[in-house]
Amino acid sequence: MGLNPTIELSSVTKEYGKTIAVDGVSLAVAPGECLALVGHNGAGKSTLIKMVLGLIGPTNGRVRVMGRDPLDSAFNNLRSKIGFLPEQVLFQNNMTGRETLEFYARLKGASLEALDALFHRVDLFGAANNRISTYSKGMRQRLGLAQALIGTPDLLILDEPTSGLDPASRQNVYSIINDMKAAGATVLISSHALTELDSRIDRVAILNRGHMAALGTIAELRRTIGLPSEIKVHGSAESLQRLADYYSGKGYMNGAAHFSCSASEKIDFLRELMELNIPLTDIEVNDPSLEQVFLALTKGEDLGNE
Amino acid sequence: MNRLWTLITKEARDGLRNRWVVMITLVMTGLALILSFLGSAPTGTTSVSPLAVTVVSLSSLSIFFIPLIALLLAYDSVVGEAERGTLTLLLTHPVSRTEVILGKFIGHLFLLAIAIVIGYGVAGVTISFTGEGGFAGQEWDSFLRLLLSSILLGAIFLSIGYVISTWVSERGMAAALAIGIWLLFVLLYDMGLLALLAADGEGALSGGLVKWLMLANPTDSYRMFNLTSSNATALLSGMAGLSVEHRASDTSLILIMLSWVVAPLVIACMIFRKRQL
C-alpha cells in the first residue's frame, strides 16, 4: 500500500431524495493515521462511514478505500481486513460472546485461536462463554469493539466507540486505537463532540449538516477558528487603575481586568503586560475549550429545523 | 462456500436455540397424532390403509400450519436484523447479499424440515404400527410425497417471507404483511375462486381455466399433489370424481411449486441488493 491513502474521498455528495446528507466532502486518511469525524447527530458522519464501507454509494464524487471502489465486487476480498464497530448493535441475546465472535471470525476467515487474546484485550475473558443476555451495556460495547479487532484489520472504523463506557474502558479504547495505529492500521472514529476525544487522535474532521466545517489537528482547529483567549489579571485597585489608563476601553470588574486576545497575539500581550512593571497578584489565561471550538464551528446547526 | 456454510449454521443454531422452534415441532407432532387417530378411527375394517387417511388429514393441517410457520420464520429475518444493527455489520464482512439470503433460506428450511419430518414422521410411524395392515402394508409412497411436498410448501412461504422482509423497513409492517399473505393464500384465494364459480352459472369459464387459476395458488397445487397421490387418498378426500381433464400431472404441480420457491427468492435477492442501509 505504501504511502497511498487508505481512505480517499473526492467531492463526495450523498442525497436521500431532497435531503443532502453529505455535501462535497474531500478527505484523505493515510495508513497509521487516526482521524476523528465529529459532528452533531445528522451531520453526515454515519452516511460518510457507510460510503467508506461500501454499504451505500455516493450520489456524486469518488470514494476509494485501499485503492478500490468499495462498491466494486472485488472489494469483497478486502473486507476481511476491515474492522467495523457500528454505532448501535444488538448482538443476539441467546448466543455467548465467544459464539458471536467465532461467527464473525469465520466470515472473515480469521483464526479462532486469536479470539482469547481479543477477549483479554477488552477485559471480557471471564464472560466470554456467558450468554450476551447477561452482559451490561458497557460489556456489549466492548464485545462490539473486540469484534471490530478480529483478524487485525488494516482499516478500523469505529462509530461512537466510547458511548456507554466508563472512563477506564474509554481510556482502554484509546489505548487500543494507539496500538492499532502503531501496527500501521488506519483508524476512523466518529464522535458527537470534540470534548470526548483523546489527544491520541491525529486529526479531526468536523462535519456540519453534511459540509466539512473544518479539518486539522485539534491545535490547528483552535488557531484557525480564531476564538480569543481570555486573560484575567488580578491586582490592587491602584494597579488596575494603571492598567485601565494604559489599555483604554477594556472591561474592569470585581477587582480584575479582563482582556481577550487571539492565540497569535497572546505571548506578545503577556510580555507587554510584564514589561509595564505594574504589581499584580495573579494572571489567569483561559484558552478556548474544545467545546467552544466545536460550537463555534457548528453554529447554525438547527436553523433549518425551525 | 465456507462463508455460506457459516451463515447457514448460524441461522440453524439460532432457530434451535429459540424455544419456539422446539415448541412448533412439539405442536406439530401433537396435532399430527391427534388428527391421525381421529382420522383413522372411522375407517374400521375397510380396505383403506390408515396411513392414507393420515396423509389426507395431515395435508389439510399442513395447508394452514406450514405457511404460517414459514412466514413467521422469514418475515423478521432481514428487517429484524436491520433494526438490531447486525445487518449493517454483517454486510461489512466478505459476504454478498445473495449469500445472506441463501444462508437464511437454507438454514430456515433445515429447521422447517426437522419440524415436519419429526412431527409427521412420529404420527406416520405410530399409525402404521397401531393401525390395520401392519408396517409394510401402508401407503408409504403417499406418505413420502406428503413429507417432501410439505417441505416444498414451507420453502415457498419462506421465499415469500424474504420478499416481505427485504422490502419493508419496519418489523411491524412486515408482520402485518405476512399475516395478510397467509390469509390471502390459505383462505381468501379459494373463497374468491368459489365466488367466481358461483357467479359463473352458465359455465362460461372453462374447466381448464379454473384449474389453472386454482393451481396458481401454491397451497392448492400442494393440495392436489397430495390428495390425488393415490387412489386411496383421492377416494378419501373426494377427489376421485375428478376427470383426468381436471387433474394436473405431478410434473406440472412440482414445477408450479418450484417456481413459487425460486421466483420469490430471486425477487428477494434483487430487492435486498437495492436496499438502502
Chai-1 contact restraints between the chains, C-beta under 6 A:
chainA,res_idxA,chainB,res_idxB,connection_type,confidence,min_distance_angstrom,max_distance_angstrom,comment,restraint_id
A,L53,B,T92,contact,1.0,0.0,6.0,A-B,restraint_1
A,L55,B,L91,contact,1.0,0.0,6.0,A-B,restraint_2
A,L55,B,L277,contact,1.0,0.0,6.0,A-B,restraint_3
A,N76,B,P94,contact,1.0,0.0,6.0,A-B,restraint_4
A,R79,B,H93,contact,1.0,0.0,6.0,A-B,restraint_5
A,R79,B,P94,contact,1.0,0.0,6.0,A-B,restraint_6
A,S80,B,P94,contact,1.0,0.0,6.0,A-B,restraint_7
A,F84,B,T92,contact,1.0,0.0,6.0,A-B,restraint_8
A,P86,B,G85,contact,1.0,0.0,6.0,A-B,restraint_9
A,P86,B,T88,contact,1.0,0.0,6.0,A-B,restraint_10
A,P86,B,L89,contact,1.0,0.0,6.0,A-B,restraint_11
A,Q88,B,G85,contact,1.0,0.0,6.0,A-B,restraint_12
A,V89,B,G85,contact,1.0,0.0,6.0,A-B,restraint_13
A,V89,B,L89,contact,1.0,0.0,6.0,A-B,restraint_14
A,L90,B,R84,contact,1.0,0.0,6.0,A-B,restraint_15
A,L90,B,G85,contact,1.0,0.0,6.0,A-B,restraint_16
A,N94,B,R17,contact,1.0,0.0,6.0,A-B,restraint_17
A,F103,B,K10,contact,1.0,0.0,6.0,A-B,restraint_18
A,R106,B,T6,contact,1.0,0.0,6.0,A-B,restraint_19
A,L107,B,R3,contact,1.0,0.0,6.0,A-B,restraint_20
A,L107,B,T6,contact,1.0,0.0,6.0,A-B,restraint_21
A,L107,B,H93,contact,1.0,0.0,6.0,A-B,restraint_22
